[in-house]
Amino acid sequence: MKGIVFTEFLEMVENQFGNDTVDDIIESAHLPSGGAYTAVGTYNHEEIVSLVSQLSSVSSIAVPTLVKTFGQYLFGRFFSRYPDFFKDVANTFDFLQSVEGHIHVEVKKLYPDAELPSFHCRKLPPNQFEMIYQSTRHFGDLAEGLILACIQHYGEAITLNRENLEVESGQTVRFILTKA
């Protein structure tokens, strides 16, 4: 997993829980990297799982809630860091449609070793959108947080429904977005 996810997570923790909490969760997680991350580095995704688990223990907030909250935070950071991804995109459905075919293509150019989840999208008449998330990393909660922040960013009245699908390995989640 790319280091930018780790650095942004630790920044969110510092902003919301304080620097002492960042130090505490890094120390108690016993991370192979020692908790020293660079945005361009690549790290085992199990380290962020450990960090989130430790934060859950310290904060008494459930892991899925923390991961979803991080997804919402991360969307805002992506908007700040990568404004070109949002240019000429007028709504949630169009932005989500651009993730796999445009954004992930650009990410792979910058980070050829990046292991990205896949998103299969289709518009459903008259006012629905389906997004299928697939990953071996089980971050459906992160994807959900990103989608919720996207809806908020575009200021649309959209409801989000989530269905976890059975698969042999990895995680597949079906998201249905419905415009009011």
N, C-alpha and C positions, 0 to 999 in steps of 0.2 A: 504494500500500500504506500502511496506517495506521502512523503513527509509533510506536505502542505496540510493534509487532513489532521495529522498529529499537532502541528504547530497551531492550527486554528482551534483545535479542541482545547489545547492548553490555554490559549488566549481567552477562550470563552469561560473556562473554569476560573481563570484569574479574575476576569471581569465580574463574574457572578458570585464567586465564593471566596476570592482572595488568594494572594500569593502563597500564604501558608498552606492552603488546601492543595495547591498545585504541588508544592514540595512534599506534602504528606502522601498524596496518592502515588506520586512517582516512587517515593521511598518504599511504600508498602506493597507496590506491585511487583517488585523484584524483576525489573525489565532487563532482557539481554542487552539492550542498547544503553541502559542506564538512564533512559529518559532524555537523552540528548538527541534532538531531531533537527534536521534542516529541511526546508521546504522542498528541495529537489531530491533529497535522499529517498531511498526505498526501504521500508521496514515491514516486518511481519505484522499482519493485521491483528494477530492475537494480542499484541501489545496494547492496541487501543481498546480491545475488549477488556483487558486487565485494568486499564486506567478507568474505564467507565464503571466496571464492577467496584473498584475501590471508591470512586466518587459516590456510587450508590450507597455503599456502606457508611460513608462519612455523612452524607446528606439525607439519608433515609428516603431518597427519591428512587422509584423503580427504574431499572435499567432501560426498559423500552421508552419510558418518558424522557429520560436523559438523552437517549440517542435521537429521539424525535425532535427534542428541543435543540440539539446540536445541528440537526438537519436544517431547522429553521434559521439558526444563526449562520450556518455555512452558506445558505442561499444569499443572505445579505452581504457576506464577505465576497462571494463570487461576483455579485453585482458591482461591488466597489472595485474589485481587482481586475475584472474582465468585462468592462462596459461594452466592448464590441459584440459580445455574444447577445446583447439585448437590443442592439440597434435594429431598427426597422421591424421589430416584433411587437405586435399590437395587443396580444392577448395570451392568456394562459395556454390554451390549446396549441397555438402556433409555436410558443416557446418550447413546450414539452415535445412537440413533434420535431423540433430542431436538435434535441439532445443527442440522439444516436447518430444522425446523418451529418451533423455539422459540428457540434461542440466536441463530441468524443473524437471525431476525426482530427480536429485541431489539437486536442489534448495529446493524442498519439503522436502528432508531429513534434510536440515539445518534449514528450516523455514516452519514447518508443517502448519502454519496458512496463508502462502502466498497465495494470490488469483492471479493466473497467467492467462494471456490470453492463448488461444489455437491457435496452428498453425497446419494446416493440409496441408501436402506437397505431391507433386507427380511430378516425372520427366515426361516431355512430349517429345516425340521424335520429331526431332532428337536433338535439342539444346535448349529446353525450360524447365522451372521449374515453377510450380505453388505453391504459398503459400497463404493459406486462413487464415487471422487473424480474430479472434473473441474475443470480450471482451465487458463487460458492461461499461467499463471506457472510451471508445471513444479515444483511443490513437493510431489510425492508423498512424498519423503523426510520432509518436515516433517509431513505427515499421518500417516505411519507412526510417527514418534516420538510424536506426540500420542496415537495409538491405543495404542501400547505402554505409555505412562504411564497411560492410562486403565485398562488391564487391571491394571496394578500397583496403582493407586489402590484399585480395588475388590477386590484380593486374590484374583482368580479364576484358576483353572487353565485358561487359554485359549491356544491356539496361533494365531499369525497367519501367514497366507500371503498373498503379494503377487503380483499378475500385472499387468505393464504392458501396456496394450492399445494397439493401433495406432489413431491418429486423424490426421486431416489437419492440424489445428492444435491447439495446446495439449497437455494431458496428461490421459490417463484411466488410472486405476489401480483395479484390482479387489482389494479386501481381503476375504478369507474368514477369519472368526474361528470357531474350533471349541472348544467347552467340552469339557474332559476328562471 
